[in-house]
Amino acid sequence: MGKTFATLCGRIIRDASPEEYPSTEHRKKKIMLCSQSCLDSFLEEPTILCKVHLKSEKTAQQIQQELASVLDSWRKFYDSSKKSD
């Protein structure tokens, strides 16, 4: 089974091997990217891309929490609709 991790742009990659995705090091931190073209763009302008994505309103953790909440609501709705059938 693979891991769940977030790329620089906030994309959540589930059940995958991080080694299969492009990565680089920037300011002593490993940066994961979703594609080779994103890596190429990052290597051209790393500071700009980091600033853009760091200013994003949602972090990968916030996105995961929102997804979990939506899934929980959906499960409750689905379970209640099954009971009324």
C-alpha positions, 0 to 999 in steps of 0.5 A: 500500500502506498502513502498519502502526501501533498505536492507543492500545489496542494494536490493530495496524492493517495495510495502512491509511492512518492518515489514515482513523483518528481521532487527536489530540495529547496532550502533544505526541504524536500519539495514534492511535485505532481508532474515533470512540467511542474518540476521544470517550472519550479526549478526555473522560479522556485521562490515565486512558486513557493510564495504563491503556494504558501499564500494559498488559503488551504493547506493539504491538511485543511483539504483533507479535513474538509474532504473527511467532513464531506464524506462523513456527511455523505455517509450519514445521508446515504445511511438515512436514505437506506433506512427510509427505503 
